[in-house]
Amino acid sequence: MIRFKSLGSGSSGNATVVQARSGAHAAHLLIDCGLGIRELDKRLRAAGMLADQIDAVFVTHEHGDHIGCARALALRERIPVYMSEGTYAAIGQPDFDGLLRLACDGAVFELGSMQVRPFTVPHDAREPLQLTLTDGDARLGVVTDLGHVSAHVVQELAGCSTLLLECNHDEEMLRASRYPPFLKRRVGGPYGHLANGAAAAFAQSLLAAGHLRQVVAAHLSEENNTPELARAALAQALGCGASDVHVADGPCGSGWLAA
């Protein structure tokens, strides 16, 4: 059984716990660590966990709202940290005291009963990776930062039953926002962040393929989106009510959800 909980999602910090349980044993992967270590401890406690229950950390890319306290947590708890070689280079190749594990596109690793498959995405970072995770039954896709849905992304996520999917901005709100032109181009560009409409269209295409049953909206812009707009876009695409769509926000993330 796989379940997951966002501890926070957005420019203020990103972190998601994925749990795979097999019998009495549960493995926990923390995807991104974009919070201060005290805040991370606080949110883990609120989720019914302690940091020493985390078996590994996966850092998707080098931006501060994703890498956060990853090194400090790893050294304190003596847990391995996975990231791409490009991400490691981008953060200055700090010493992880033997805890660093280099990840790359398509290189599956196992954590308890869970298989974790990284894959590359189009985003303005050195070598960004997102993930699919499966225990052989459910398949979860985590895609919180990407500028557009490439053919490779479609291929990697085709069999997912659940997506934690970026719905960063509403296009009209971004156009009318106070952002300077260069930032609007960056956010709305092909290596920036995914808009509600693009996320909804992608979700609808996966639904038509017959596997997808749940989408959780993630990485919403506080300036250029609202939970209501993200829910409405996904609900229309999935043919469900807006109340059936979960949103992972910055301060609270989400509840525990089954994949």
N, C-alpha and C positions, 0 to 999 in steps of 0.2 A: 504494500500500500504506500502510495506517495501522497503526501500533503505538503502544503507550503503556506508561508505567511510573509507578506511584505512587512518589514519593520519601518519602512519609510520609502517614498518614491517621489522624486522630483529634484529640482536644482538645489534644495537644501540638504540633500543626502539620500543615498540609495543603499538599501540592504534587504536581502530576501533570504529567509531560511527555508530550505527544502529538506524534508524528512522522509526517509524510506524505512519502513518497518518490515521486518521479517521475523515472525515469531516474537520472542521477547527482546530482540535486539533492534535498535533504531540507529541509523546513521544520519548525520546532519551535515549538510553543506551550506555554508554561508556564501551567497552570491553577492559580491560587492560589500564594501565596508565603509561607505561614505559618510560616517558619523564620527563624532568624537568618541573616545573609548568609554567615557563615563555615560554618555548618552546611549551608546550601544548596549552597555551593561543594563541600563535602566529599561530599555525596550525589550531586551531578552527576558528580563525578569517578568515584565508585563505579559510576555508571551508564554510564561511558565517554564522558562529555560535559564540555564546558567551558561556562561561563556565556555566553561570546560566541557560542555556537551558537544561543542562543535568539533567535527572531525577534520574539516578542511575548509579553506577559504578559496573562492575563485574570484579574481579581479578581472572584470570585463575589459577595462581600458584605464588609461592613466588620469582621466579628468578627476579633479579633487572630490567631486560629489559621488565618486565611485570608489576611489582607492582609500581615502580617509585614513582610518587608523589600522589598516590591514597589517602593516609591519609590526606596529606596537602590539596588536592583539596576538599575532603569530608568535612573537618572541615571548610574550607573557605566558601564553598557554601552551607553547611548544607544539603548534599545529602547522601542517604544511600549507603553503600558499601557491596556488596555480595562477599563472598569467602567461601571456604570449611573450616571446623574446622582444618584440617591438615595444610592448608595454613596459617591460623591465628596463629597456634602454631609455625609454622616455622619462622614467622616474629617476634616472641617474645611476642605475645598477647598485642600489644599496645592499649591504650585507644582511642576508636573511639567516645567517648562522646555520646553513645546511637545510633550511626549511623550504627553499624555493623549488617549485616544480614547473618547468617550462611546458606550456600547452600550445597546440597549434590546430589549425583547421582539420577536422576529421579524426583527430587522435583521441580515441575513446579511453577513458580511465574509469575504474570502478571504485565505489565507496559503499561498503557493505553490499546490500542487494541492489544497489542503484548503479546503472551505467550512465556516464556523463559524456556527452559528445559536444565539444566546442565547434563553432563554425564562424567563418568571417562574415562581417556585415559592412555595408557602406556607411561609414561615419568618420568624422574629422578627427581621428586619433591615429596613432602610429600603426597599430595592428590590433584593432578591436575584435573581440570575440563575444558571441552570445552562445546560448546553450540549449540543448534538449536533454531531458533526463527521463529515464524509464526504469521500471522494475520488471519489465516483461509484460505487464498488463497495461497500466496507464502510461501515457507519454506526455510530458509537460514541456512546453517551449517557453523560454525566457528571452524576450527581445524588447529591451527597454530603450535602446539608443540606435536608431538607424535613419538614414536620410530618405531611403526609398526601399521598396521590396524588390530585391534583385532576384534573378532566376535561381541563384544559389540559395538564397533565403527560402524561396518557395520550395525548393527540393528538400531542404533540411527540415522544414516544418510541416511537410505534407501529411505526416501520420499522427500529428499531435491531437490529443483529446482536449487539452487545455492550453491556453496561451496566456501568459502575462505579457501584454502587448502595449507598446508605446502608443499613446494618444496625446501627443505633446501639445498641439495647438489647434485652434480653430482658424482657418485661413483668413476669414474676414477680420477676426479680432487681431491677428498678427499684422495684417495690412494697416489697420487703423490704430495700432499701438504706438506708444511713445518710443519704441526702439529706434535707434538710428538706422538708416538704410542698409549699412553694411551688415548689421546684426540681423535685420529682417532677411537679407539674402542668405546669410549663413544658416539661420534656423530653418528657413523654408527651402533651402537648397538640397541637392541630391545627396549631400554628405552631412546634412544637419539632423533634423528631427522629423518624425512622422506626424502628419496632420491627422485629425479625426477622420476625415473622408477617406484618406488612403488606408488607414488602419481598418476602417469598416469594410472597404472594398476587398481588402486582403482576407479578412475574416469571412466574408461572404463566399469568397472563392474556395476556402478550405472547408466551409460548411457544405458546399455543393459536392465536395469530394467524398463526404460521408463519414469523416472521423471526428471532426471538431464538435464539442458539446458545450464548451465554456470559454469565455474570454474575460479577462480581468484587465481593465484599463489602467495603465501605469504611466509614470513620468509626465504627468500633466503640468503644463506651465501655469504658474500662479497668475501671470500677467495676461496670458493670451488664450486661456481656456477656462472652462468650468466643468465640474463633475456632471452637471445636467446635460451639457452639450455632448460630452464624450459618451455618456450613457445613451442618449438619444440616437447618436450615430450608430453605435454598435447594436442597439436594440432593433433598429430598422433593418440593419444588415442581417441580423441573426433571426429575425422574426419572433422576437420575444418582447416582454414588457421591459421598460426602462428599469424597474425595480429588480429585475432579474440579473442585471449587469452590475458586477462589483467594480469598485474603483479603489485603487491603492493611492492614498494621498501622502503628502509630505510629513505631516506631524504624526500620523497614526498608522500609516500603511494600510493593511487589510487584516481581517480575521484569518484564522486558520481555514484553509480551503482544501478539499480533496481534489487531486488531479484526475 
